[in-house]
């Protein structure tokens, strides 16, 4: 699998990870490791935040979206 972001830029780079949100393949330059909060609970309530964050790999677009960046 190739890095999607690099492919859009005309580069041929192997992917080393897959974004946990959108499934995009990303290389080491575009993979973003973030610790995300995890919630558990029934639908629609009750919900509670788990004590520990879980490490996740995100693409640049999903990382910005999860932070609320534009």
JOZIGI-V918366 format. One record per backbone hydrogen bond with DSSP energy under -0.5 kcal/mol. CO is the residue of the C=O (numbers start at 1). NH is the residue of the N-H. Records with the same first field share a line. If there is no record, write none. Layout:
# JOZIGI-V918366
CO=NH ; NH
This chain:
# JOZIGI-V918366
1=15
3=7
4=8
5=9
6=9 ; 11
7=10
11=13
13=3
17=26
19=23
24=19
25=4
26=16 ; 17
27=30 ; 31
31=33
32=34 ; 58
34=36 ; 56
36=54
38=50
40=48
46=42
48=40
54=36
56=34 ; 58
57=20
58=32
59=63
60=64
61=65
62=66
63=67
64=68 ; 69
65=68
